[in-house]
C-alpha cells in the first residue's frame, strides 16, 4: 500500500462568482446584467 499523496495546494475553496461582488467594488469586467451598484463602480462614459 502506498501512502496517500498530500492534498495539492490547488484544492481550496472555489472562487466566489463575479455576481456576488457587493455594490461599490470595482469589477474585473462589465457584467451583461447591470445591477443597482454597477454604475457606481464604473460609470460608462
C-alpha positions in Angstrom: 0.0 0.0 0.0 1.4 3.4 -0.9 0.8 6.4 1.3 -1.9 8.8 0.2 -0.4 11.9 -1.5 -0.8 15.2 0.3 -3.6 17.5 -0.9 -2.5 19.7 -3.7 -2.4 23.5 -3.0 -4.9 23.9 -5.8 -7.5 22.1 -3.7 -9.2 25.0 -2.0 -12.5 26.9 -1.7 -14.0 27.7 -5.1 -13.6 31.3 -6.2 -16.7 33.4 -5.5 -18.8 34.2 -8.6 -18.3 37.7 -10.0 -22.0 38.4 -9.5 -21.5 38.1 -5.7 -19.3 41.2 -5.6 -21.0 43.8 -3.3 -22.1 47.0 -5.0 -19.4 49.7 -5.0 -16.5 47.4 -5.5 -14.6 47.7 -8.8 -15.5 44.8 -11.1 -12.8 43.0 -13.2 -15.1 43.3 -16.3 -18.5 44.8 -17.1 -21.3 42.3 -16.4 -24.1 41.7 -19.0 -26.7 42.2 -16.3 -26.4 45.8 -15.0 -27.1 45.9 -11.3 -28.1 48.8 -8.9 -24.4 49.3 -7.9 -22.8 48.8 -11.3 -22.8 52.4 -12.4 -21.3 53.4 -9.1 -18.4 51.0 -9.7 -17.6 52.2 -13.3 -19.7 54.8 -15.0 -19.8 54.3 -18.8 -18.5 57.4 -20.5 
